Amino acid sequence: METDFNELELRVLFEISQTMGQALNLHQALVRVLETLAGFLATQRAVILLKDPDTGHLLPAASRGLGAEAPGEQAWLSEDLAGLVWRTAQPFVVAAGSREPRFLDQIDGRRLDKRQLAVMGTPILLGNSPLGVLGVDRLFGEEVPLNEDLGFLGNIAALLAQIISLNLQVRAREEFWQQENLTLKAELTEKSQHLFIVGQSPAILEVRQAVKKVAPSRAAVLLTGESGSGKTLIGRVIHELSSRARYPFLKINCASLPENLLESELFGFEKDAFPGASKAKPGRLEEADGGSIFLEEVEALSTGLQARLWRFLQAREFERLGGTRTRKVDVRLMAATTVDLAEAVAAGSFPEDLYSLLSAFSIRGPALRERREDIPLLLNHFLDQVSEEYSRRFYFNHKTLEALTEYRWPGNVREMENLVERVCLMVEGSEIDLKDLPSYLTPAGKKAEAEDQSFLSRLKEMEKREIVAALERNHWIQSQAAVDLGLTLRQIGYRVKQFGLDRLIKEQRGQGRSG
């Protein structure tokens, strides 16, 4: 009898060891182990619980004989019992009707009637690290002592640990190669002409490092910096270097549309949601499912849209305009702004909870004046692009390149790109000389430019005084001041932010209430 029993053990262990080849599909491998137990031994019910890496909870990974409606069958193997085994790393035995586990060192396995056995099991350990719990009703028949069942169950758990460990190693290797592929993709993208963050200055090297770090993640990204500093390009590169690259990258300018149009553009609308809505239309969020949404001038969002966007970022769900059905999409959100949102939060003009979600990861696009060493590289880069597009070779002579390098570029990279294309279209030959540049870039034009800037500053100061006067006349209520000046609420709101009047309005209205 003993020889037959050993041969049976060896057969079972051999069958389970053959499951190693299926470790890539862990669920399938674990199911096969439980089928082996049921096929060769007296096992009728069995379950394997594994630790969930995200929550840390023990969850059913495979079961047999428990019914599809309750894979874990908590009445049979309770959560408390499994958790206790997990913490103590000790085998367990529970008799039918018992509410408390009786561990091996507290019982005499030779005297326990196996007909009264409810559940027995053991922790699945890799070294000293617990991976999960294996529970069964029994292994051998009633004629075999319980200690034999528990000893053999430990051997099975050891094989399970090896299968799970192999699966973890394969998954880790897959993640490693996925990261390597993203790194290689980043290097190839940086060599392409279409998505190239040009420059070798410390400021641009810092941007590149931040892009490589955040691109593989799911985090929302807030891109800050002056107008024309390359925020859209940075967002596009982040998208292209992520696993979302094969899905859409859609842009929306939050300041270019009225509130109701912006809401329907972003979230979509149902039929008859408003006059003229003859049929339903999905919004940009649905169109970008799997990809990325890029919100330009996010500071221009109305209070209502700020709340809707916060809810979407929290739950990844929304309803179309005029609809009640909740929709879920997988979209990465990137937002760009030229204002300091932290100051806007402090002034009460932008919600702190939305700012916290948008700025999970922030990247600042440096102004050209902060990376002057990149200016010649950028100029030649844009020249190369125009030369390829028009099949003509252009170049700056020394004096022209010197003048362009000394220019302060208030419009940053966007201004430079537009200027290079315009000059190339107007020049007769291949060489671009000082005389081919706009007058404000020549030595004679610099004095006139300074005078123009002084005049513009005076105009802005006059406009600011008019806005403040209208607000004061209307008890610091923006909507009433807007009517007074013939502006829309969004227009006056933009000027209030532009001139930094939020704090003044808040203080004045506070004094009015206290008075």
C-alpha positions, 0 to 999 in steps of 0.5 A: 500500500505504501508503494502504491501511495508513493507512486500516486504522489509522484504521478500527481507531482509530475503532472503538476510540474508539467504545468510549468510550461503554461506559466505565461497564462497563470489562470489556465495553469492554476486551473489545470493544477486543481483539475489534476488534484480532482483527477488523481486524488479525493479532492472535490472542492479546491481554491487558490487565492493570490495577493492582488498587487494593486489592492493587497487583498487575497482574491480567488485566482482559480477554483474547482467544485465551488460553483460559478456563482461564488468562486471563492465560496466565502462560507467554505473558505472565509476571508478571515481564515485566509487572511489569518493563514496569510499572516501566520504562514502556517497550514490550517485545518477546520472541522465542519461547523467550526467557526475558528481555525485549528492549526496543525500544532494545536491538533492531533491529525491522527485522531481527527475524523476526516469525514468531519473535515470542512477545509484544509490548506496551506500558504503558498510561499516563495522563500519567506514571502507569501504569494497566496493560499491553497485550500482543499477539502481533502487529498487522500481518502479517509484511510490516510491520516490527515498529517499525510494530506497536509504534508503532501499539500505543502509539496503542491504549494511549493510547486505552485509557488514556482509556477507563480514565480515563473509567471512573475518573472515573465511579466517582469521581462515583458514590462522590461522589454516594453520599456525598452521599446518605448525608450527606442521609440523615443530615440527614433522620434527625436531623430524624426523631423516631425516631432523633434524638440530642437536644442541642447540647452540645459532647459531643453535637456530638462524638458526631454528628461521629463517627457521620457519619464512621463510618456509611458505613464497614465498621468495627466500632464500640465504644460505651462509656459509663454505663448509659442514656447512649444507646449503643443509640440511637447504634448504631441511628443508625450503622446507619440512616445506612449502606448497611446500613439496608435490612437488619436491626439485631439486638440481643443482651444478652450478660449476659442469657443463659447461655453455651450459650444465648448461643452458639446464639442468636448462631451458631445450631445444627444438628439434634440439636446438643443435647437438644431441638434437633429441627431446625436454627435459624440464629443472629442472625449469619445473620438479620442478613446484610447488616445489623448486630449490636449486642452489649450488655454485651460484657464478659460474654462467656465465654472460649469465646465471646470466641474464637469472636467473634474468629474471626468478626471476623477471617474473617467465617466461623463454624460453627453449634453442632453443625455442621461447615459453614463459613458466611460472612455480611456483618455489621457488628458493634457492641458496647456496654459500661459498663466500661473494656475497656482496663483489663480487658485490662490486668487480663487479664480481656478478650483484647487481640486481641478488644479491638483488633478491637472498638475499630476505632472507638470512640464514648463516650456522654456521661453527662447530668451532662457535658451538663447544658445538654441536659437541658431539651431532652431533657425536652421531647423526651420530653414531645413523644413522650408527648404524641403517643402519648397525644394529650394535651399535657403541659408542665412548670411552671417549678419542676418543670423547674428541679428536674429540671434540677438532678437528677443523673440517675444512670440518664442518658437511659434514667432520664429517658425512663422517668420522663417517661412515668410522670409523664405517665401519673399526672398529671391535667391537662396541667401537671406540678407538683413534687407530681407528681414522685417524692419523691426529686426534691423538696427534701424527698426529697433528704435521704432520697435521700442517706441511701439512697445512703449505705446502698447504698454500705455494702451494696456494701462489705459484698458486696465484703468477702464476695466477697474473703473467699470468694476468699481461702478458696478460694485465689483460684479463682473457680469454687470461691468461686462454689460457696462463695457459692451463685453461678454462675460468671457471677455471681461473674465479674460481681461481680469486674469490678464491684468491680475485683478482677481485679488482686487475684486475679491478684496473689494467685494469682501469689504462691501459685504462687511460694510 
